[in-house]
Amino acid sequence: MFTGIVQGKARVLDLERHPQFMRLTVELPPARAERLEQGASIALNGTCLTVTGFTGNRVSFDLIVETLRVTNLGDLKVGDEVNFERAARFGDEIGGHSLSGHVHATVEILDIERSEHNCVVWFALPDEQGKYILPKGFVALNGCSLTIGEVRQDRFNVYLIPETLAVTGFGTAAVGERINLEVDSQTQATVDTVERLLQQRGLV
Protein backbone atom coordinates (compact mmCIF):
# COMPACT_ATOMS: atom_id res chain seq x y z
CA MET A 1 0.00 0.00 0.00
CA PHE A 2 1.06 3.57 -0.67
CA THR A 3 -0.12 6.93 0.66
CA GLY A 4 0.32 9.19 -2.35
CA ILE A 5 2.85 11.32 -0.50
CA VAL A 6 5.75 11.27 -2.96
CA GLN A 7 9.11 11.03 -1.18
CA GLY A 8 11.18 12.53 -3.96
CA LYS A 9 12.51 11.98 -7.46
CA ALA A 10 14.66 9.11 -8.68
CA ARG A 11 16.90 9.44 -11.74
CA VAL A 12 16.75 6.84 -14.51
CA LEU A 13 20.21 5.28 -14.91
CA ASP A 14 19.59 2.49 -17.39
CA LEU A 15 16.87 1.06 -19.63
CA GLU A 16 17.28 -2.46 -20.99
CA ARG A 17 14.56 -2.89 -23.61
CA HIS A 18 13.32 -6.19 -25.04
CA PRO A 19 10.13 -7.11 -26.94
CA GLN A 20 7.26 -6.53 -24.46
CA PHE A 21 9.69 -6.27 -21.53
CA MET A 22 11.96 -3.65 -19.99
CA ARG A 23 14.44 -3.66 -17.12
CA LEU A 24 14.51 -0.25 -15.47
CA THR A 25 17.29 0.93 -13.15
CA VAL A 26 16.99 4.10 -11.10
CA GLU A 27 19.05 5.92 -8.51
CA LEU A 28 17.28 6.66 -5.24
CA PRO A 29 18.51 9.30 -2.80
CA PRO A 30 20.86 7.39 -0.42
CA ALA A 31 18.69 8.06 2.63
CA ARG A 32 15.69 6.50 0.87
CA ALA A 33 17.55 3.28 0.01
CA GLU A 34 18.02 2.19 3.63
CA ARG A 35 16.64 -1.22 4.65
CA LEU A 36 15.99 -2.01 1.01
CA GLU A 37 15.27 -5.67 0.20
CA GLN A 38 14.86 -7.71 -2.96
CA GLY A 39 11.16 -8.22 -3.53
CA ALA A 40 10.21 -4.96 -1.82
CA SER A 41 7.58 -2.72 -3.42
CA ILE A 42 8.35 0.80 -4.60
CA ALA A 43 5.99 3.03 -6.59
CA LEU A 44 7.54 4.84 -9.55
CA ASN A 45 5.24 7.48 -11.04
CA GLY A 46 2.52 5.80 -9.00
CA THR A 47 3.16 2.33 -10.45
CA CYS A 48 3.79 -0.40 -7.88
CA LEU A 49 6.97 -2.24 -8.91
CA THR A 50 8.96 -5.06 -7.32
CA VAL A 51 12.66 -4.61 -6.61
CA THR A 52 14.49 -7.28 -8.63
CA GLY A 53 18.01 -6.20 -7.73
CA PHE A 54 19.94 -3.41 -6.05
CA THR A 55 23.45 -2.22 -5.28
CA GLY A 56 23.52 0.58 -2.74
CA ASN A 57 20.96 3.10 -3.94
CA ARG A 58 20.97 1.78 -7.52
CA VAL A 59 17.71 -0.19 -7.83
CA SER A 60 16.34 -2.33 -10.70
CA PHE A 61 12.82 -3.36 -11.66
CA ASP A 62 11.37 -5.64 -14.36
CA LEU A 63 8.44 -4.20 -16.35
CA ILE A 64 6.21 -6.61 -18.25
CA VAL A 65 3.95 -5.91 -21.21
CA GLU A 66 0.85 -4.85 -19.21
CA THR A 67 2.83 -2.31 -17.19
CA LEU A 68 4.33 -0.88 -20.37
CA ARG A 69 0.88 -0.74 -22.01
CA VAL A 70 -1.03 0.97 -19.20
CA THR A 71 1.57 3.35 -17.71
CA ASN A 72 3.98 6.03 -18.92
CA LEU A 73 7.09 4.14 -17.80
CA GLY A 74 7.75 2.89 -21.32
CA ASP A 75 8.23 6.52 -22.40
CA LEU A 76 11.23 7.03 -20.10
CA LYS A 77 14.73 7.91 -21.26
CA VAL A 78 18.02 7.68 -19.42
CA GLY A 79 18.42 10.82 -17.32
CA ASP A 80 14.68 11.31 -16.77
CA GLU A 81 13.35 11.61 -13.23
CA VAL A 82 10.38 9.71 -11.78
CA ASN A 83 8.37 10.26 -8.63
CA PHE A 84 8.97 7.53 -6.05
CA GLU A 85 7.40 6.32 -2.83
CA ARG A 86 8.52 3.40 -0.70
CA ALA A 87 5.69 1.12 0.43
CA ALA A 88 3.96 2.26 3.62
CA ARG A 89 4.82 0.45 6.84
CA PHE A 90 2.42 -0.34 9.67
CA GLY A 91 2.16 2.73 11.88
CA ASP A 92 3.17 5.23 9.18
CA GLU A 93 1.21 8.45 8.95
CA ILE A 94 -1.23 8.40 6.03
CA GLY A 95 -0.91 11.95 4.77
CA GLY A 96 -2.63 11.43 1.42
CA HIS A 97 -5.09 8.62 0.66
CA SER A 98 -4.74 4.87 0.32
CA LEU A 99 -3.26 3.81 -3.05
CA SER A 100 -2.63 0.37 -4.51
CA GLY A 101 -0.11 1.47 -7.11
CA HIS A 102 -2.26 -0.10 -9.84
CA VAL A 103 -2.47 2.51 -12.59
CA HIS A 104 -5.79 2.64 -14.45
CA ALA A 105 -4.82 4.83 -17.41
CA THR A 106 -2.65 7.69 -18.57
CA VAL A 107 -4.01 11.19 -19.06
CA GLU A 108 -2.51 13.99 -21.13
CA ILE A 109 -1.65 17.40 -19.70
CA LEU A 110 -3.75 19.88 -21.68
CA ASP A 111 -2.77 23.16 -20.05
CA ILE A 112 -0.69 24.56 -17.18
CA GLU A 113 -1.63 27.88 -15.56
CA ARG A 114 1.20 29.32 -13.47
CA SER A 115 1.22 32.39 -11.26
CA GLU A 116 3.49 33.54 -8.42
CA HIS A 117 2.00 31.25 -5.78
CA ASN A 118 -0.32 28.91 -7.69
CA CYS A 119 -0.13 26.25 -10.37
CA VAL A 120 -3.24 24.78 -11.96
CA VAL A 121 -2.80 21.76 -14.22
CA TRP A 122 -5.53 20.61 -16.60
CA PHE A 123 -5.73 16.98 -17.71
CA ALA A 124 -7.79 15.22 -20.36
CA LEU A 125 -10.74 13.38 -18.80
CA PRO A 126 -10.27 9.62 -19.42
CA ASP A 127 -13.10 7.86 -21.25
CA GLU A 128 -13.55 4.80 -19.04
CA GLN A 129 -12.53 6.32 -15.70
CA GLY A 130 -14.14 9.75 -16.17
CA LYS A 131 -17.16 8.87 -14.01
CA TYR A 132 -14.83 8.46 -11.02
CA ILE A 133 -13.33 11.96 -11.41
CA LEU A 134 -15.49 14.15 -9.16
CA PRO A 135 -14.98 17.70 -7.84
CA LYS A 136 -13.20 17.64 -4.45
CA GLY A 137 -12.61 13.91 -4.78
CA PHE A 138 -9.26 12.16 -4.59
CA VAL A 139 -7.08 11.14 -7.51
CA ALA A 140 -3.48 9.94 -7.82
CA LEU A 141 -1.41 11.45 -10.65
CA ASN A 142 2.10 10.03 -11.14
CA GLY A 143 1.75 8.75 -7.59
CA CYS A 144 0.76 12.11 -6.03
CA SER A 145 -2.37 12.11 -3.89
CA LEU A 146 -4.28 15.18 -5.07
CA THR A 147 -7.69 16.78 -4.65
CA ILE A 148 -9.64 17.32 -7.85
CA GLY A 149 -10.64 20.92 -8.52
CA GLU A 150 -12.95 21.58 -11.45
CA VAL A 151 -14.39 18.91 -13.76
CA ARG A 152 -15.60 19.80 -17.24
CA GLN A 153 -16.95 17.71 -20.10
CA ASP A 154 -13.53 16.75 -21.45
CA ARG A 155 -11.05 17.79 -18.75
CA PHE A 156 -10.36 18.23 -15.04
CA ASN A 157 -7.82 20.16 -13.01
CA VAL A 158 -5.78 20.02 -9.82
CA TYR A 159 -4.12 22.82 -7.85
CA LEU A 160 -0.47 22.26 -6.91
CA ILE A 161 1.26 23.92 -3.98
CA PRO A 162 4.95 24.97 -4.19
CA GLU A 163 6.01 21.95 -2.06
CA THR A 164 4.47 19.53 -4.57
CA LEU A 165 6.18 21.33 -7.44
CA ALA A 166 9.53 21.16 -5.63
CA VAL A 167 9.40 17.51 -4.52
CA THR A 168 7.77 15.90 -7.57
CA GLY A 169 8.18 15.93 -11.33
CA PHE A 170 5.26 18.33 -11.72
CA GLY A 171 7.68 21.22 -11.28
CA THR A 172 9.04 20.54 -14.77
CA ALA A 173 5.95 18.99 -16.36
CA ALA A 174 4.91 20.17 -19.81
CA VAL A 175 1.77 20.28 -21.92
CA GLY A 176 1.37 17.04 -23.88
CA GLU A 177 3.05 14.89 -21.24
CA ARG A 178 1.33 11.61 -20.33
CA ILE A 179 0.63 11.17 -16.61
CA ASN A 180 -0.28 7.95 -14.78
CA LEU A 181 -3.72 8.01 -13.16
CA GLU A 182 -5.11 5.85 -10.35
CA VAL A 183 -8.71 6.56 -9.37
CA ASP A 184 -9.73 6.50 -5.72
CA SER A 185 -10.90 2.99 -4.79
CA GLN A 186 -13.65 4.22 -2.46
CA THR A 187 -15.05 6.55 -5.12
CA GLN A 188 -14.94 3.72 -7.65
CA ALA A 189 -16.78 1.34 -5.31
CA THR A 190 -19.46 3.93 -4.50
CA VAL A 191 -20.09 4.90 -8.14
CA ASP A 192 -20.20 1.27 -9.29
CA THR A 193 -22.59 0.30 -6.47
CA VAL A 194 -24.98 3.15 -7.24
CA GLU A 195 -24.91 2.32 -10.96
CA ARG A 196 -25.65 -1.34 -10.26
CA LEU A 197 -28.59 -0.51 -7.97
CA LEU A 198 -30.06 1.90 -10.51
CA GLN A 199 -29.75 -0.71 -13.25
CA GLN A 200 -31.47 -3.32 -11.08
CA ARG A 201 -34.37 -0.93 -10.56
CA GLY A 202 -34.55 -0.04 -14.24
CA LEU A 203 -33.73 3.60 -13.63
CA VAL A 204 -30.85 3.79 -16.10
C-alpha positions in Angstrom: 0.0 0.0 0.0 1.1 3.6 -0.7 -0.1 6.9 0.7 0.3 9.2 -2.4 2.9 11.3 -0.5 5.8 11.3 -3.0 9.1 11.0 -1.2 11.2 12.5 -4.0 12.5 12.0 -7.5 14.7 9.1 -8.7 16.9 9.4 -11.7 16.7 6.8 -14.5 20.2 5.3 -14.9 19.6 2.5 -17.4 16.9 1.1 -19.6 17.3 -2.5 -21.0 14.6 -2.9 -23.6 13.3 -6.2 -25.0 10.1 -7.1 -26.9 7.3 -6.5 -24.5 9.7 -6.3 -21.5 12.0 -3.7 -20.0 14.4 -3.7 -17.1 14.5 -0.2 -15.5 17.3 0.9 -13.1 17.0 4.1 -11.1 19.1 5.9 -8.5 17.3 6.7 -5.2 18.5 9.3 -2.8 20.9 7.4 -0.4 18.7 8.1 2.6 15.7 6.5 0.9 17.6 3.3 0.0 18.0 2.2 3.6 16.6 -1.2 4.6 16.0 -2.0 1.0 15.3 -5.7 0.2 14.9 -7.7 -3.0 11.2 -8.2 -3.5 10.2 -5.0 -1.8 7.6 -2.7 -3.4 8.3 0.8 -4.6 6.0 3.0 -6.6 7.5 4.8 -9.5 5.2 7.5 -11.0 2.5 5.8 -9.0 3.2 2.3 -10.4 3.8 -0.4 -7.9 7.0 -2.2 -8.9 9.0 -5.1 -7.3 12.7 -4.6 -6.6 14.5 -7.3 -8.6 18.0 -6.2 -7.7 19.9 -3.4 -6.1 23.4 -2.2 -5.3 23.5 0.6 -2.7 21.0 3.1 -3.9 21.0 1.8 -7.5 17.7 -0.2 -7.8 16.3 -2.3 -10.7 12.8 -3.4 -11.7 11.4 -5.6 -14.4 8.4 -4.2 -16.3 6.2 -6.6 -18.2 3.9 -5.9 -21.2 0.9 -4.9 -19.2 2.8 -2.3 -17.2 4.3 -0.9 -20.4 0.9 -0.7 -22.0 -1.0 1.0 -19.2 1.6 3.3 -17.7 4.0 6.0 -18.9 7.1 4.1 -17.8 7.8 2.9 -21.3 8.2 6.5 -22.4 11.2 7.0 -20.1 14.7 7.9 -21.3 18.0 7.7 -19.4 18.4 10.8 -17.3 14.7 11.3 -16.8 13.3 11.6 -13.2 10.4 9.7 -11.8 8.4 10.3 -8.6 9.0 7.5 -6.0 7.4 6.3 -2.8 8.5 3.4 -0.7 5.7 1.1 0.4 4.0 2.3 3.6 4.8 0.5 6.8 2.4 -0.3 9.7 2.2 2.7 11.9 3.2 5.2 9.2 1.2 8.5 8.9 -1.2 8.4 6.0 -0.9 11.9 4.8 -2.6 11.4 1.4 -5.1 8.6 0.7 -4.7 4.9 0.3 -3.3 3.8 -3.0 -2.6 0.4 -4.5 -0.1 1.5 -7.1 -2.3 -0.1 -9.8 -2.5 2.5 -12.6 -5.8 2.6 -14.4 -4.8 4.8 -17.4 -2.6 7.7 -18.6 -4.0 11.2 -19.1 -2.5 14.0 -21.1 -1.6 17.4 -19.7 -3.7 19.9 -21.7 -2.8 23.2 -20.0 -0.7 24.6 -17.2 -1.6 27.9 -15.6 1.2 29.3 -13.5 1.2 32.4 -11.3 3.5 33.5 -8.4 2.0 31.2 -5.8 -0.3 28.9 -7.7 -0.1 26.3 -10.4 -3.2 24.8 -12.0 -2.8 21.8 -14.2 -5.5 20.6 -16.6 -5.7 17.0 -17.7 -7.8 15.2 -20.4 -10.7 13.4 -18.8 -10.3 9.6 -19.4 -13.1 7.9 -21.3 -13.5 4.8 -19.0 -12.5 6.3 -15.7 -14.1 9.7 -16.2 -17.2 8.9 -14.0 -14.8 8.5 -11.0 -13.3 12.0 -11.4 -15.5 14.1 -9.2 -15.0 17.7 -7.8 -13.2 17.6 -4.5 -12.6 13.9 -4.8 -9.3 12.2 -4.6 -7.1 11.1 -7.5 -3.5 9.9 -7.8 -1.4 11.5 -10.7 2.1 10.0 -11.1 1.7 8.8 -7.6 0.8 12.1 -6.0 -2.4 12.1 -3.9 -4.3 15.2 -5.1 -7.7 16.8 -4.6 -9.6 17.3 -7.9 -10.6 20.9 -8.5 -13.0 21.6 -11.5 -14.4 18.9 -13.8 -15.6 19.8 -17.2 -17.0 17.7 -20.1 -13.5 16.7 -21.4 -11.0 17.8 -18.7 -10.4 18.2 -15.0 -7.8 20.2 -13.0 -5.8 20.0 -9.8 -4.1 22.8 -7.9 -0.5 22.3 -6.9 1.3 23.9 -4.0 4.9 25.0 -4.2 6.0 22.0 -2.1 4.5 19.5 -4.6 6.2 21.3 -7.4 9.5 21.2 -5.6 9.4 17.5 -4.5 7.8 15.9 -7.6 8.2 15.9 -11.3 5.3 18.3 -11.7 7.7 21.2 -11.3 9.0 20.5 -14.8 5.9 19.0 -16.4 4.9 20.2 -19.8 1.8 20.3 -21.9 1.4 17.0 -23.9 3.0 14.9 -21.2 1.3 11.6 -20.3 0.6 11.2 -16.6 -0.3 8.0 -14.8 -3.7 8.0 -13.2 -5.1 5.8 -10.4 -8.7 6.6 -9.4 -9.7 6.5 -5.7 -10.9 3.0 -4.8 -13.7 4.2 -2.5 -15.0 6.6 -5.1 -14.9 3.7 -7.6 -16.8 1.3 -5.3 -19.5 3.9 -4.5 -20.1 4.9 -8.1 -20.2 1.3 -9.3 -22.6 0.3 -6.5 -25.0 3.2 -7.2 -24.9 2.3 -11.0 -25.7 -1.3 -10.3 -28.6 -0.5 -8.0 -30.1 1.9 -10.5 -29.7 -0.7 -13.3 -31.5 -3.3 -11.1 -34.4 -0.9 -10.6 -34.5 0.0 -14.2 -33.7 3.6 -13.6 -30.8 3.8 -16.1 
